[in-house]
Amino acid sequence: WERPEAEEAAWQARLEPLAGHPDRLERELERLVIDQRGRAALAEERLRRLDGELQDREREVASLRERLRPVLAAAGGDVARARARWEEYRRHRQRLRELESELAGLLAVWEAADVAALAARVERARDESLLARQELQRLAEAHAGLPGPEAVDDPAAIDERMRDLNRELEELRQRLRELEETERGLMDQEMEYARHDPINIAAAEEELAGLRRRREELLEEIEALALAHRELRGAAEEYHATYRLRLEQVASRHFARITGRPGRRVCLDEDFRVSVVEPDGTRVLPGQLSQGAQDQLYVAVRVAIGDLLADDARLPFVFDDPFVHCDAERLERIRSTLRELAAERQVLVLSHRPELAAWGQPAEVARDG
């Protein structure tokens, strides 16, 4: 098995920056070995699972071949012919089911137990229809204006007309009830007006006009407030994005200088959560960095925040027992950075470590009394 070229290039990109750091290179190699072992174990597990699935499919294929053996034999071993016979069988079976369903519906409508009973019911219905037509003919001859038997040849149209008339009648009744209810309401309102003093129409119109003017004023005020809210929100979002970008740039400059690795960037998301982007584009969370690198990131972000918040005022920086996880090389870079900061502001380093004593002028603590 050969490693894909893309994966090999990714490994080289991860390992090349560590060429001058044997300890970090060794740790990265150990992580790569563990990762490859895990991937190999997953591949073996997947291979076993696929092998089991393949055996299941082979058993299914064998079972299907055994079941289809009689079908193929009837078709002379021709698969296409056997499939055509099967499709024809399915069509006939579906048509049979449809006919059986129609027959069951007819039997249920006519309340017949079987086809013979249905035929008897149909014969009786034909005799009754003939007698009814004869009676209609007799009535039409005896009473002028009545429709003859030919007018009732379309019972569906007659039923539809009757349903329409019934709907119209119900709508008219509902409308009548509504009008009666409205009439009672108007009568009650008239009686209520009669019990009170008459309204001063001129005063009421003047009050209504004042209320309308007040409404227009409130609407204008609402529109102005909404516009101001939108403008303020847009300005706040713009300031937030600009400040975050400036903080990223200043922190990245300090971090690259402290770590001695140009190209490393400090990134802040919309919630100002910190991450580091390596020169190859890999994004790294602070928890993934070594403790020494975390200390360096902390110093870079802290100095950047001080630069931006203080503006023209150069606030002092106080570090209480810092940099405990940094090696000599990192300490020297941090010392160089703090020395540059000390040129423009006061920097206080509180520590019990002797190697930090030469970083600056020792401070004396004076106590009263």
Protein Blocks (a to p, Z undefined) as FASTA:
>chain_A
ZZdfklmmmmmmmmmmmmmmmklmmmmmmmmmmmmmmmmmmmmmmmmmmmmmmmmmmmmm
mmmmmmmmmmmmmnnopaklmmmmmmmmmmmmmmmmmmmmmmmmmmmmnopablmlmmmm
mmmmmmmmmmmmmmmmmmmmmmghiacfklmmmmmlmmmmmmmmmmmmmmmmmmmmmmmm
mmmmmmmmmmmmmmpccddfklmmmmmmmmmmmmmmmmmmmmmmmmmmmmmmmmmmmmmm
mmmmmmmmmmmmmmmmmnopghiacdddfkopacdddfkopacdfklpcfklmmmmmmmm
mmmmmmmmnmmaccddddehihklbcfklmmmmmmmmmmmmmmoccddddfbfklmmmpc
cdddddeZZ
